[in-house]
Structure formats: structure tokens, C-alpha cells
């Protein structure tokens, strides 16, 4: 019995790619890894009075770092730009409480209209998958820029 328990607890069970849900990214050279085996992930859909759908994602890493993003007016697979025009309220934020760092691309805050986006590559039932690519994460303290590249797989439970 002990042998079976030891085998079932192998390190491959904690691989974020094999997890049901994950959000993994490289943020300014630091790895952000969140999956439903080690930290909380939250994915919600909000339907406004006008029928528009907004997706909100919040993920925590085992180190206590937080990544959040909002896709405004979600309509399925495709590329959703962040801050590309005055009417787009989509955003992305990364926080590292251990060093009091916060990095963000705010709505209407991007300088390069094509370098900050969230791409949804799969939208089936209550599952979305995709990637994040931002080149203009702005530091809240130093007013300098950073980058984030990542991928996600999230499940929505109504």
C-alpha cells in the first residue's frame, strides 16, 4: 500500500502543464507558475446589461505573486489587444508583494498598439487556453517598462 502511495505522489503530478488549470509566465525574467495543484486560480465571466461578456482571471503563485487580467467584450477565440484604443478597458497586472512591485498595462495605457495582447486559442464549453504577450508592463514605482510572456489553461465553473 505504501508503494502505491509513493508512486502516485511522484513529481510529475505537480507539472503545471499536466494540471487541469494553469497560468505560467516569464515576467521580467522571473518565472510565475500557478496551477490548481499549488495555488488558487479564479476565472469568471460577467455579462453586462448590454450583453457584452468580460473575462476576469486572477492567479496566485506558490511564492505569493499575483497575475490578473481582464478581457473586455470577449467573443471567443482570437487576439485581444490591451490599451490599443480609448474605448478598450482590457488590462493586465502582475504584483510581487514580497518586493512591493506592481507592473501593469492599464486600459488606454499602451504606447505600441500591437505589442500587448492576450490570445485565446481554444474556447470549448467552460475551457479557455491561450497565451499572453506584453512588452509594455509599466512599473508603478519606477515608471520603467517590463515584459511578460506566458500561457494559460483555465476552466470556468458556473
Order of alpha helices (4+ residues) and beta strands (2+ residues): alpha-beta-beta-beta-beta-beta-beta-beta-beta-beta-beta-beta
